[in-house]
Amino acid sequence: MDTTESRMTTLFEQLGLESSNEAIAAFILGHQLPADVKVTEATYWSAAQRQFLGEQLKEDADWAIVVDELNEALHADSVAR
């Protein structure tokens, strides 16, 4: 059973963002990052969102896998180039 969508949905809920599949896809499409910008350095995050993402990656917490998946999705355009 693939739980990626539900885990991403839960991450978006944790970040206080719209969490429907359509909203997640639109967010990712509209917020692509250049290759040299870390997901935790994106200017569109609030301070609390940035802190949450950074802590999860630093602590290698359960959320780290989903945050990494989001990171990959947000860098998809720069990787494709």
Summary of the structure (lengths in Angstrom):
residues: 81
radius of gyration: 12.0
end to end distance: 31.9
largest distance: 34.5
contacts: 191
relative contact order: 0.17
helix: 65%
strand: 0%
